[in-house]
Amino acid sequence: MTDPTTPMAGFAPTGALRASINLGNPILAGRDPASGEVRGVSVDLARAFAQRLGVAVELVVFDNAGKSVQAVADGKADIGFFAIDPLRGEAIAFTAPYVLIEGCYLVRDDSPIRVNDEVDRAGHTVVVGKGSAYDLFLSRELKAASIARAPTSPAVVDTFIELRADVAAGVKQQLQADARRRGGLRLLDGRFMVIRQAMGIAKGRGPAVAATLAAFVEEMKASGFVAAALARHGVEGASVAPAGLAEEWVESRS
């Protein structure tokens, strides 16, 4: 039986650390095309934290961020890797971000839309991944344009093409890859948001547990672990977040 006074009780009540992994963000996790094994920066962090606790890690894999967040909120996973968002912050205690990722817009080559400020216009439809950080952000920010939701972030561009929508929104690297794959598409210059990717745990686990996780993230940034993981997995276009306390980054607390 787990000793309730040990850190393992807060993080791994089942005896293993169940880490919620979202495959919808290729910057952070994906499957090896040869072996099918799940790998990525978030996987490396989950394994390192489990090793710190002295327990086995169990990867609980999802195809989109919404499901990944819900698993942690419902206690079906112990930790997760999420973009910081105030709506998610109602149930999730976030660390400070460990990685910053650009969110960008994509349009057809012949689109009259030339800059980001022209996206939010009446009659425009913007496609996002359902439940993604882009979905949550643009649902708050767009005032005139409408939103259509693809089932997952990797399906955004295909859905954009099928719906003959005006704009696709998502991770810059995913959009770039899809533009090369489909052809006839271009990214708008600049970014419409910066995704602050953090680790998170259900608020019900308590502030001491959340503080331990936050301290781990700071150590992984400072030690070079996160930078090395980005390089090892060939991630471009993402940067290690600066040092900072979780309270400085959770929008719902500001």
LOGUDO-449990 format. One record per residue: x, y, z of N, C-alpha, C, O, CB in turn. Coordinates in pm, whole numbers, padded with zeros to 5 digits, always signed. Glycine has a CB too. Layout:
N
XYZXYZXYZXYZXYZ ...
***
This chain:
254
+00085-00121+00000+00000+00000+00000+00088+00124+00000+00189+00129+00071-00096+00001+00124 +00051+00226-00080+00131+00347-00092+00128+00427+00038+00021+00450+00094+00080+00433-00208 +00243+00470+00085+00254+00556+00202+00204+00695+00166+00262+00758+00078+00401+00561+00255 +00097+00745+00232+00040+00875+00193+00131+00993+00222+00101+01104+00179-00089+00896+00262 +00240+00973+00293+00331+01084+00325+00442+01099+00222+00519+01194+00231+00392+01063+00462 +00453+01009+00127+00560+01014+00029+00517+01090-00095+00397+01097-00124+00605+00874-00008 +00612+01148-00172+00577+01216-00297+00505+01124-00394+00422+01170-00472+00701+01270-00362 +00536+00994-00389+00473+00902-00482+00321+00899-00465+00248+00876-00561+00531+00762-00463 +00273+00924-00342+00130+00922-00319+00061+01034-00396-00050+01017-00444+00100+00934-00170 +00128+01150-00407+00069+01262-00479+00078+01248-00629-00010+01294-00701+00134+01388-00438 +00184+01185-00676+00208+01177-00820+00172+01042-00881+00132+01036-00997+00350+01207-00849 +00186+00936-00806+00167+00802-00862+00089+00715-00765+00144+00617-00713+00303+00738-00896 -00036+00747-00739-00114+00670-00642-00136+00525-00683-00164+00441-00597-00247+00735-00621 -00123+00494-00811-00140+00356-00856-00010+00277-00849-00009+00156-00872-00194+00353-00997 +00101+00347-00818+00232+00281-00814+00317+00310-00936+00437+00286-00935+00215+00134-00801 +00255+00361-01041+00327+00404-01161+00284+00546-01195+00172+00586-01164+00300+00307-01282 +00373+00622-01258+00340+00758-01300+00270+00751-01435+00333+00716-01536+00468+00849-01308 +00142+00784-01438+00064+00781-01562+00075+00919-01628+00021+01017-01578-00087+00742-01536 +00145+00924-01739+00171+01050-01808+00081+01061-01931+00085+00976-02019+00320+01062-01849 +00000+01166-01935-00089+01191-02047-00009+01255-02161+00047+01364-02145-00209+01282-02005 -00005+01188-02276+00075+01232-02390-00017+01265-02507-00097+01181-02549+00179+01125-02432 -00006+01387-02558-00087+01433-02671-00007+01423-02800+00093+01492-02818-00134+01577-02649 -00052+01335-02890+00014+01320-03019-00030+01425-03120+00020+01428-03233-00013+01182-03075 -00123+01513-03080-00172+01615-03171-00075+01730-03192-00094+01811-03282-00300+01668-03121 +00029+01738-03110+00130+01843-03124+00263+01778-03160+00331+01726-03072+00143+01928-02994 +00302+01779-03288+00422+01708-03332+00551+01768-03275+00656+01703-03280+00430+01708-03482 +00545+01890-03222+00662+01949-03159+00703+01868-03037+00821+01857-03005+00636+02095-03122 +00604+01814-02968+00627+01754-02837+00624+01602-02835+00693+01540-02754+00526+01804-02742 +00546+01540-02922+00537+01393-02919+00485+01341-03052+00412+01409-03124+00444+01347-02804 +00524+01219-03082+00479+01152-03203+00519+01006-03197+00580+00962-03100+00536+01219-03330 +00485+00934-03300+00522+00792-03307+00638+00773-03404+00642+00833-03511+00401+00706-03351 +00731+00690-03364+00842+00655-03453+00783+00585-03575+00711+00487-03560+00947+00564-03380 +00813+00632-03696+00752+00573-03816+00789+00427-03838+00716+00353-03904+00791+00652-03938 +00903+00385-03784+00946+00247-03802+00889+00154-03696+00834+00048-03727+01097+00239-03801 +00903+00195-03569+00864+00107-03458+00725+00135-03403+00665+00048-03339+00964+00119-03347 +00673+00254-03428+00545+00291-03371+00555+00337-03226+00454+00371-03165+00451+00176-03380 +00676+00339-03172+00696+00379-03033+00671+00529-03017+00710+00609-03102+00839+00342-02987 +00606+00565-02907+00582+00706-02877+00711+00769-02827+00778+00714-02740+00468+00722-02772 +00746+00884-02883+00870+00951-02846+00850+01101-02856+00752+01149-02915+00987+00905-02935 +00943+01176-02797+00937+01321-02805+00981+01386-02676+01015+01318-02579+00798+01365-02841 +00979+01518-02675+01024+01596-02560+00939+01565-02438+00992+01546-02329+01020+01745-02591 +00807+01561-02454+00720+01535-02340+00742+01394-02285+00735+01373-02164+00573+01554-02379 +00768+01299-02372+00795+01162-02328+00925+01158-02247+00932+01091-02144+00804+01066-02450 +01025+01229-02294+01153+01233-02222+01136+01294-02083+01193+01245-01986+01258+01313-02302 +01058+01399-02074+01034+01462-01944+00955+01370-01851+00984+01363-01732+00959+01595-01962 +00857+01300-01906+00779+01207-01824+00868+01096-01767+00857+01061-01650+00664+01145-01907 +00954+01043-01850+01044+00936-01804+01143+00987-01701+01175+00918-01604+01119+00874-01922 +01193+01109-01722+01288+01166-01626+01221+01191-01492+01282+01169-01387+01347+01297-01681 +01097+01236-01494+01028+01262-01367+00995+01132-01296+01006+01124-01173+00901+01344-01392 +00954+01031-01370+00927+00901-01309+01054+00845-01244+01050+00788-01135+00873+00802-01413 +01166+00862-01313+01293+00817-01257+01324+00893-01129+01375+00835-01032+01407+00835-01359 +01294+01023-01127+01315+01103-01007+01232+01050-00889+01278+01047-00775+01279+01251-01035 +01109+01008-00920+01022+00955-00815+01055+00812-00777+01014+00764-00671+00879+00963-00860 +01129+00744-00864+01162+00603-00839+01049+00508-00871+01034+00404-00808+01200+00585-00696 +00968+00546-00973+00856+00461-01014+00862+00439-01164+00934+00508-01236+00721+00525-00973 +00785+00342-01211+00773+00318-01355+00685+00425-01416+00603+00486-01348+00716+00177-01384 +00701+00448-01546+00616+00543-01617+00520+00466-01707+00558+00367-01770+00701+00645-01700 +00396+00512-01712+00295+00454-01800+00244+00566-01890+00185+00662-01840+00178+00388-01719 +00265+00554-02020+00222+00657-02115+00076+00634-02153+00039+00528-02204+00313+00657-02241 -00007+00736-02127-00148+00732-02163-00163+00825-02284-00158+00947-02269-00241+00775-02041 -00182+00768-02401-00167+00842-02526-00302+00884-02584-00397+00806-02587-00091+00758-02629 -00308+01009-02630-00429+01064-02690-00396+01132-02821-00281+01168-02847-00498+01164-02594 -00500+01149-02905-00476+01210-03036-00504+01360-03038-00478+01425-03139-00562+01144-03140 -00555+01416-02927-00573+01561-02922-00559+01613-02781-00566+01537-02684-00709+01600-02980 -00541+01744-02770-00512+01805-02641-00631+01799-02546-00613+01780-02426-00470+01949-02660 -00751+01815-02599-00868+01814-02512-00881+01685-02433-00908+01688-02313-00992+01835-02594 -00861+01573-02500-00869+01444-02432-00756+01428-02330-00775+01372-02222-00865+01329-02534 -00639+01478-02367-00523+01468-02278-00545+01547-02150-00513+01499-02041-00397+01518-02350 -00599+01667-02162-00629+01750-02045-00734+01683-01958-00721+01678-01836-00676+01890-02087 -00838+01632-02021-00949+01572-01946-00903+01450-01867-00952+01425-01757-01063+01533-02041 -00809+01374-01922-00759+01256-01852-00695+01293-01719-00713+01225-01618-00659+01180-01939 -00619+01403-01719-00557+01448-01593-00661+01506-01500-00659+01478-01380-00447+01552-01622 -00751+01585-01551-00855+01645-01468-00943+01539-01403-00989+01557-01290-00941+01739-01551 -00966+01427-01474-01052+01320-01423-00977+01217-01340-01038+01123-01289-01120+01251-01538 -00845+01233-01326-00768+01137-01249-00734+01008-01322-00692+00911-01261-00841+01104-01126 -00753+01008-01455-00717+00889-01533-00571+00892-01575-00518+00793-01625-00807+00879-01657 -00506+01005-01553-00361+01020-01571-00313+01112-01459-00392+01189-01404-00324+01077-01714 -00185+01104-01427-00132+01179-01313-00072+01314-01353-00093+01413-01283-00027+01097-01243 -00001+01318-01462+00058+01442-01511+00030+01454-01660-00004+01356-01726+00211+01447-01482 +00046+01576-01711+00029+01595-01854+00113+01711-01903+00181+01778-01826-00118+01620-01887 +00108+01732-02033+00189+01833-02101+00096+01917-02186+00050+01873-02291+00303+01767-02188 +00068+02039-02140-00038+02120-02198+00006+02263-02224+00098+02314-02159-00159+02119-02108 -00059+02326-02319-00045+02470-02335-00123+02538-02224-00237+02501-02196-00094+02516-02476 -00062+02637-02161-00128+02710-02053-00246+02788-02109-00233+02862-02207-00029+02804-01982 -00360+02771-02046-00481+02841-02087-00570+02858-01964-00580+02766-01883-00556+02764-02201 -00636+02975-01949-00717+02997-01829-00832+02899-01812-00865+02863-01699-00771+03136-01831 -00894+02855-01921-01003+02759-01910-00950+02627-01855-01011+02569-01765-01071+02738-02047 -00839+02581-01907-00779+02458-01854-00735+02477-01710-00736+02382-01631-00659+02415-01940 -00695+02601-01675-00648+02630-01541-00753+02616-01434-00720+02620-01315-00594+02767-01538 -00879+02600-01471-00983+02577-01371-00964+02443-01302-01000+02427-01185-01121+02584-01435 -00908+02346-01373-00891+02212-01316-00744+02170-01303-00711+02080-01226-00964+02111-01401 -00656+02236-01379-00516+02196-01387-00426+02300-01322-00440+02419-01347-00475+02174-01532 -00332+02254-01238-00227+02341-01185-00108+02329-01279-00051+02221-01295-00187+02301-01037 -00070+02440-01342+00038+02441-01438+00172+02476-01372+00177+02549-01274+00008+02539-01549 +00277+02422-01428+00411+02472-01399+00433+02595-01486+00347+02632-01565+00520+02362-01424 +00548+02659-01471+00589+02756-01572+00614+02680-01703+00637+02559-01698+00717+02836-01527 +00609+02746-01817+00633+02676-01944+00777+02627-01955+00870+02689-01903+00601+02768-02062 +00793+02516-02025+00928+02467-02054+00965+02491-02200+01083+02494-02234+00938+02318-02022 +00865+02509-02286+00889+02534-02428+00790+02640-02477+00675+02642-02435+00876+02403-02511 +00837+02726-02566+00751+02824-02631+00738+02786-02779+00837+02757-02845+00808+02969-02616 +00614+02786-02828+00585+02743-02965+00502+02849-03035+00410+02906-02975+00512+02606-02965 +00532+02876-03160+00458+02976-03237+00330+02918-03297+00329+02807-03351+00546+03034-03347 +00223+02996-03287+00098+02963-03355+00082+03054-03475+00095+03175-03463-00022+02976-03259 +00055+02996-03592+00051+03073-03716-00074+03043-03797-00148+02948-03769+00176+03044-03801 -00096+03126-03898-00207+03109-03991-00156+03062-04127-00046+03098-04169-00286+03241-04006 -00236+02982-04194-00207+02935-04329-00326+02964-04418-00441+02952-04375-00172+02784-04331 -00299+03004-04543-00404+03032-04641-00363+02973-04777-00251+02924-04792-00431+03186-04653 -00453+02979-04874-00418+02939-05010-00330+03045-05075-00332+03162-05036-00545+02914-05094 -00255+03003-05173-00168+03099-05243-00245+03216-05301-00196+03329-05302-00092+03028-05354 -00367+03189-05350-00444+03295-05415-00538+03369-05319-00623+03446-05363-00525+03237-05529 -00523+03345-05190-00609+03412-05092-00580+03562-05089-00464+03602-05099-00589+03350-04952 -00684+03645-05074-00661+03789-05061-00606+03827-04923-00564+03941-04902-00791+03865-05087 -00608+03733-04830-00557+03761-04696-00406+03762-04700-00343+03663-04736-00609+03655-04593 -00347+03876-04662-00202+03890-04670-00135+03901-04534-00018+03865-04521-00167+04012-04751 -00206+03948-04432-00147+03968-04300-00243+03916-04193-00362+03897-04219-00114+04119-04275 -00189+03891-04073-00268+03834-03964-00391+03918-03929-00497+03864-03896-00182+03817-03842 -00376+04049-03936-00486+04138-03896-00607+04128-03989-00715+04176-03954-00438+04280-03892 -00590+04067-04106-00700+04055-04201-00781+03927-04180-00881+03905-04249-00647+04059-04343 -00739+03842-04086-00807+03713-04065-00944+03733-04001-01042+03672-04044-00722+03622-03977 -00951+03816-03899-01075+03831-03823-01171+03926-03891-01193+04038-03846-01046+03880-03681 -01228+03879-04002-01324+03957-04080-01452+03876-04099-01448+03753-04107-01263+03998-04217 -01563+03942-04107-01691+03875-04131-01684+03794-04261-01631+03841-04362-01807+03977-04138 -01736+03673-04257-01735+03587-04374-01617+03492-04379-01619+03397-04458-01737+03669-04496 -01514+03514-04298-01399+03425-04296-01423+03308-04200-01482+03326-04093-01271+03503-04255 -01378+03190-04239-01384+03072-04153-01243+03025-04123-01163+03005-04214-01466+02958-04219 -01212+03009-03995-01080+02966-03950-01091+02824-03894-01175+02797-03808-01023+03064-03841 -01008+02733-03943-01010+02594-03899-00901+02572-03793-00785+02608-03813-00990+02497-04019 -00941+02512-03681-00847+02480-03573-00871+02337-03528-00974+02278-03559-00862+02578-03454 -00775+02281-03454-00792+02149-03394-00883+02158-03273-00862+02243-03186-00656+02088-03355 -00983+02075-03266-01080+02078-03157-01012+02063-03021-00936+01969-02999-01184+01967-03175 -01039+02156-02931-00986+02150-02796-00841+02191-02781-00786+02186-02671-01002+02016-02744 -00778+02231-02892-00636+02271-02887-00624+02409-02823-00723+02479-02803-00574+02272-03030 -00500+02447-02790-00477+02581-02736-00521+02688-02835-00566+02795-02794-00329+02600-02699 -00508+02661-02964-00548+02755-03067-00699+02772-03067-00751+02883-03082-00500+02710-03206 -00770+02661-03051-00916+02665-03042-00959+02750-02923-01043+02839-02937-00972+02521-03029 -00902+02725-02806-00939+02800-02686-00907+02949-02702-00989+03034-02667-00865+02743-02564 -00789+02979-02755-00747+03118-02770-00834+03192-02873-00885+03300-02845-00600+03125-02811 -00850+03133-02991-00923+03201-03097-01072+03210-03066-01140+03302-03113-00902+03130-03230 -01125+03115-02989-01266+03123-02948-01290+03247-02863-01400+03302-02862-01307+02997-02871 -01187+03290-02791-01199+03413-02712-01169+03538-02794-01232+03642-02775-01105+03407-02592 -01073+03527-02887-01019+03646-02952-01088+03686-03082-01100+03805-03111-00876+03624-02979 -01134+03590-03159-01196+03625-03287-01336+03682-03264-01418+03622-03195-01204+03501-03379 -01362+03797-03322-01489+03865-03302-01581+03858-03423-01703+03858-03408-01464+04009-03267 -01524+03852-03543-01605+03855-03665-01598+03723-03743-01698+03678-03798-01560+03969-03753 -01480+03663-03750-01463+03537-03823-01527+03422-03745-01542+03428-03623-01313+03507-03848 -01566+03317-03818-01622+03198-03755-01515+03090-03745-01415+03094-03816-01744+03146-03833 -01538+02992-03657-01442+02885-03634-01502+02751-03673-01617+02722-03639-01397+02882-03487 -01424+02671-03746-01459+02532-03775-01353+02445-03709-01235+02482-03707-01469+02505-03931 -01393+02331-03655-01301+02249-03577-01273+02115-03643-01364+02038-03673-01357+02226-03439 -01143+02091-03666-01098+01960-03714-01090+01867-03594-01075+01914-03481-00959+01970-03788 -01100+01734-03614-01097+01642-03500-00967+01646-03421-00967+01625-03300-01121+01503-03547 -00855+01672-03490-00724+01681-03425-00643+01792-03492-00677+01835-03602-00649+01546-03430 -00537+01837-03427-00452+01940-03487-00385+01894-03616-00380+01971-03711-00346+01984-03388 -00332+01769-03624-00273+01725-03750-00372+01718-03866-00331+01714-03982-00210+01591-03732 -00502+01717-03836-00604+01710-03943-00652+01848-03987-00741+01857-04071-00723+01628-03896 -00595+01955-03932-00645+02091-03959-00638+02126-04107-00737+02172-04164-00566+02193-03878 -00524+02105-04169-00508+02149-04308-00597+02067-04402-00657+02122-04494-00360+02138-04352 -00605+01937-04380-00694+01856-04464-00839+01900-04448-00914+01904-04546-00680+01707-04429 -00879+01932-04325-01015+01982-04302-01036+02117-04368-01141+02143-04427-01044+01992-04151 -00936+02202-04358-00937+02334-04424-00960+02320-04574-01038+02394-04633-00804+02409-04397 -00892+02224-04636-00908+02201-04780-01047+02148-04810-01114+02194-04902-00800+02103-04832 -01092+02049-04732-01222+01987-04756-01337+02087-04742-01433+02084-04819-01243+01871-04660 -01327+02175-04643-01434+02272-04618-01423+02395-04706-01513+02479-04708-01431+02313-04472 -01314+02406-04780-01286+02527-04858-01293+02650-04767-01351+02753-04802-01386+02540-04977 -01233+02635-04650-01231+02744-04552-01128+02849-04593-01056+02830-04691-01199+02690-04410 -01122+02957-04518-01035+03069-04554-00898+03062-04490-00799+03105-04549-01101+03197-04516 -00891+03009-04367-00766+03011-04290-00755+02882-04209-00854+02830-04158-00761+03135-04197 -00632+02832-04198-00602+02722-04105-00509+02777-03998-00419+02855-04028-00536+02600-04179 -00531+02738-03874-00451+02789-03762-00393+02673-03683-00460+02574-03657-00536+02880-03669 -00264+02687-03645-00204+02580-03567-00055+02599-03546-00002+02709-03560-00228+02449-03633 +00011+02488-03510+00155+02488-03488+00226+02521-03619+00197+02461-03722+00203+02350-03432 +00317+02615-03615+00386+02660-03736+00448+02544-03812+00433+02535-03934+00492+02761-03701 +00517+02454-03741+00587+02345-03808+00491+02248-03875+00519+02198-03984+00674+02269-03707 +00376+02220-03812+00277+02132-03872+00220+02195-03999+00202+02127-04100+00164+02100-03773 +00190+02324-03993+00137+02394-04110+00239+02397-04224+00202+02378-04340+00096+02536-04074 +00365+02420-04191+00470+02420-04294+00479+02285-04362+00489+02277-04484+00604+02458-04233 +00477+02178-04283+00486+02043-04339+00366+02014-04428+00381+01955-04536+00496+01939-04227 +00247+02054-04384+00127+02028-04464+00126+02112-04591+00075+02068-04694+00003+02056-04381 +00181+02235-04585+00189+02319-04704+00278+02253-04810+00246+02256-04929+00244+02459-04668 +00388+02193-04766+00475+02121-04860+00404+01998-04916+00418+01966-05034+00607+02080-04791 +00329+01931-04832+00260+01808-04873+00148+01836-04971+00132+01763-05069+00205+01736-04752 +00070+01940-04946-00048+01967-05029-00019+02061-05145-00080+02048-05251-00156+02026-04944 +00073+02154-05127+00104+02251-05232-00004+02358-05244-00118+02337-05202+00122+02181-05365 +00032+02472-05302-00064+02579-05326-00106+02653-05201-00210+02720-05199-00183+02523-05392 -00026+02642-05094-00059+02704-04966+00058+02788-04918+00173+02763-04956-00097+02596-04861 +00029+02887-04834+00136+02970-04779+00102+03011-04636-00015+03024-04601+00159+03095-04867 +00205+03030-04555+00187+03082-04420+00190+03234-04423+00265+03294-04499+00296+03026-04326 +00107+03295-04340+00116+03440-04322+00239+03470-04237+00277+03391-04150-00014+03497-04256 +00301+03583-04263+00419+03621-04185+00383+03646-04039+00272+03690-04007+00484+03747-04245 +00477+03616-03953+00456+03642-03812+00375+03534-03745+00354+03426-03801+00389+03775-03793 +00330+03562-03623+00255+03466-03544+00136+03537-03481+00141+03658-03458+00344+03399-03435 +00029+03463-03454-00085+03525-03387-00086+03496-03238-00161+03558-03163-00214+03476-03449 -00004+03402-03194+00008+03374-03051+00134+03293-03025+00191+03233-03116-00116+03299-02997 +00176+03293-02900+00285+03206-02856+00226+03105-02758+00167+03143-02657+00402+03289-02789 +00243+02979-02787+00196+02872-02700+00299+02850-02590+00417+02828-02618+00171+02740-02780 +00254+02857-02466+00342+02836-02351+00317+02695-02299+00223+02672-02223+00317+02943-02239 +00401+02602-02340+00380+02461-02312+00436+02427-02174+00554+02448-02148+00444+02374-02420 +00351+02374-02087+00388+02346-01949+00353+02203-01912+00284+02133-01985+00319+02444-01854 +00402+02161-01796+00353+02038-01736+00239+02076-01643+00232+02190-01595+00467+01961-01659 +00149+01981-01617+00036+02011-01532-00011+01890-01455+00015+01775-01493-00077+02066-01614 -00082+01918-01346-00137+01814-01260-00271+01863-01208-00292+01984-01197-00040+01779-01142 -00360+01774-01177-00492+01814-01127-00476+01895-00999-00396+01860-00912-00580+01690-01101 -00553+02003-00988-00542+02089-00870-00575+02014-00741-00528+02051-00633-00634+02209-00886 -00656+01911-00754-00694+01834-00636-00578+01760-00571-00591+01713-00457-00799+01737-00672 -00467+01748-00641-00351+01680-00582-00282+01767-00475-00202+01717-00396-00250+01643-00692 -00314+01896-00474-00263+01983-00369-00147+02071-00411-00074+02037-00504-00222+01902-00254 -00129+02185-00341-00025+02281-00377+00118+02229-00359+00207+02268-00435-00041+02405-00297 +00142+02143-00261+00277+02092-00240+00321+02005-00358+00436+02011-00402+00285+02012-00108 +00229+01924-00407+00258+01838-00522+00283+01925-00646+00377+01900-00722+00141+01738-00548 +00199+02026-00666+00215+02115-00780+00349+02187-00773+00415+02206-00876+00101+02217-00786 +00391+02228-00653+00518+02298-00637+00636+02207-00669+00736+02253-00724+00531+02352-00495 +00625+02082-00635+00732+01986-00666+00748+01971-00817+00859+01966-00869+00703+01850-00602 +00634+01963-00887+00639+01950-01032+00696+02077-01095+00774+02070-01191+00498+01921-01088 +00658+02193-01042+00709+02320-01094+00860+02329-01077+00930+02377-01166+00641+02438-01023 +00910+02284-00963+01055+02287-00937+01129+02194-01033+01239+02225-01077+01084+02248-00791 +01069+02081-01064+01130+01986-01159+01146+02051-01296+01251+02039-01359+01045+01858-01171 +01041+02121-01342+01048+02185-01474+01158+02290-01476+01233+02299-01573+00912+02250-01509 +01169+02370-01369+01274+02472-01365+01412+02408-01372+01502+02459-01439+01262+02556-01238 +01429+02296-01303+01558+02226-01306+01589+02171-01445+01703+02178-01490+01558+02111-01204 +01488+02118-01512+01509+02062-01645+01545+02169-01748+01621+02143-01841+01386+01986-01690 +01491+02288-01730+01529+02399-01819+01672+02444-01789+01753+02460-01880+01431+02517-01803 +01700+02465-01662+01830+02519-01622+01945+02424-01652+02056+02468-01682+01830+02553-01475 +01918+02294-01643+02024+02195-01663+02058+02171-01809+02160+02108-01839+01984+02066-01600 +01973+02220-01900+01993+02194-02042+01919+02071-02092+01929+02038-02210+02138+02179-02070 +01844+02003-02004+01773+01881-02044+01672+01910-02154+01665+01836-02253+01702+01819-01923 +01593+02017-02139+01491+02048-02240+01555+02083-02373+01510+02037-02478+01401+02164-02191 +01659+02166-02369+01729+02203-02493+01785+02080-02563+01777+02068-02685+01841+02303-02464 +01843+01988-02485+01900+01866-02543+01791+01779-02604+01812+01717-02708+01977+01788-02436 +01675+01773-02539+01565+01692-02592+01514+01750-02724+01486+01675-02817+01451+01684-02491 +01502+01882-02731+01460+01945-02857+01557+01911-02969+01516+01880-03081+01449+02098-02840 +01686+01918-02939+01787+01888-03040+01785+01741-03078+01797+01707-03196+01926+01927-02989 +01769+01654-02979+01770+01509-03004+01656+01467-03095+01672+01377-03177+01762+01433-02872 +01542+01532-03082+01426+01495-03163+01412+01581-03288+01312+01572-03359+01300+01505-03080 +01513+01665-03315+01513+01745-03437+01405+01849-03444+01355+01882-03552+01501+01656-03553 +01367+01903-03328+01260+02002-03323+01315+02139-03360+01414+02184-03303+01195+02006-03183 +01250+02204-03456+01287+02340-03497+01167+02432-03475+01052+02388-03480+01333+02344-03645 +01195+02559-03450+01088+02655-03435+01029+02664-03296+00934+02738-03273+00981+02623-03529 +01086+02589-03202+01044+02598-03063+01166+02636-02981+01279+02600-03016+00981+02464-03012 +01144+02708-02873+01256+02751-02790+01231+02715-02644+01116+02704-02601+01279+02902-02804 +01339+02698-02570+01327+02671-02427+01275+02798-02359+01327+02907-02382+01464+02626-02365 +01173+02783-02278+01115+02898-02208+01212+02950-02102+01290+02873-02047+00980+02862-02144 +01208+03079-02074+01295+03134-01970+01254+03085-01832+01143+03036-01812+01292+03287-01973 +01345+03099-01738+01314+03061-01601+01199+03145-01549+01186+03262-01583+01438+03077-01510 +01115+03085-01466+01003+03159-01411+00918+03073-01322+00920+02951-01334+00919+03217-01522 +00844+03134-01234+00754+03063-01145+00620+03042-01214+00579+03121-01299+00736+03139-01014 +00552+02934-01177+00424+02902-01239+00325+03016-01228+00251+03042-01323+00365+02777-01177 +00322+03087-01113+00224+03192-01093+00241+03307-01192+00147+03382-01217+00234+03245-00952 +00359+03321-01249+00383+03429-01344+00325+03398-01481+00316+03486-01566+00532+03455-01357 +00286+03273-01501+00248+03233-01635+00101+03189-01646+00048+03184-01757+00337+03121-01682 +00036+03159-01537-00102+03112-01546-00196+03232-01557-00212+03308-01462-00138+03026-01423 -00256+03248-01675-00335+03367-01703-00454+03380-01607-00494+03492-01574-00385+03364-01847 -00510+03267-01564-00627+03274-01478-00596+03331-01341-00688+03367-01267-00687+03137-01463 -00468+03342-01306-00431+03397-01176-00391+03542-01185-00369+03607-01083-00319+03318-01116 -00382+03595-01308-00334+03733-01324-00448+03832-01308-00426+03953-01318-00268+03750-01461 
***
